[in-house]
Amino acid sequence: MSAKILLIEDEEKLARFVELELCYEGYGVTKAFNGREGLELALSGNFDLILLDILLPELNGMEVLRRLRRSSNVPVIMLTARDSVADKVSGLDLGADDYITKPFAIEELLARIRTALRKVSLPEDEVLTALSLRLDPKRRSVTVGNKPVELTKREFDLLHYLLKNKGLVVSREALLENVWDFDFDGGTNTVDVYVRFLRTKIDEVFNIKLIHTVRGVGYVIKDE
């Protein structure tokens, strides 16, 4: 069964464009053009994910999210023209699952939707695998062919996030946001450095091709 998405967005042209793209991907879409109507629909509990604009009439997106989180853990991706760290932190502190800034590429939005829906269906302590590698989040252990791999906390968290999104290309920016802290002031080349660390400890030692580079975009783990 396809996921049902609630789109709360007051820009009708943008809402229609996103709706068409989501429907093309097989999602069921319901639209709301103001915060109050959107909140009422969101509280119905009939949706698998919510796309929520911040600058909404009647009730702004932050207030919609704050009230929604009193009774629902449905995944919420914030859509906004605001790009400040303070706005991102406020949304995440209120319980948003992700944040995308307008204007955005529809391919990125679709990837973030897939990731958010995948997180819901994947228990946090589920053992993750790719090729001969096995990662156990509960024990924080990594093995390749039953041989242990010693990783630092950051290396483990980076590998864990890539494995949770196995088959999806994850941008460097998304990795920084989800693996590093929001107040981290290093550049995206930091991600490249840690990917090299992982490749040195896993790919080179065990002669496997685990982490693939998608030039100009980011990284992906393939199970083949």
Secondary structure, 3 states (H helix, E strand, C coil): CCCEEEEECCCHHHHHHHHHHHHHCCCEEEEECCHHHHHHHHCCCCCCEEEEECCCCCCCHHHHHHHHCCCCCCCEEEEECCCCHHHHHHHHHCCCCEEEECCCCHHHHHHHHHHHHHHHHCCCCCCEEECCEEEECCCCEEEECCEECCCCHHHHHHHHHHHHCCCCCEEHHHHHHHHCCCCCCCCCHHHHHHHHHHHHHHHHHHCCCCEEEECCCEEEECCC
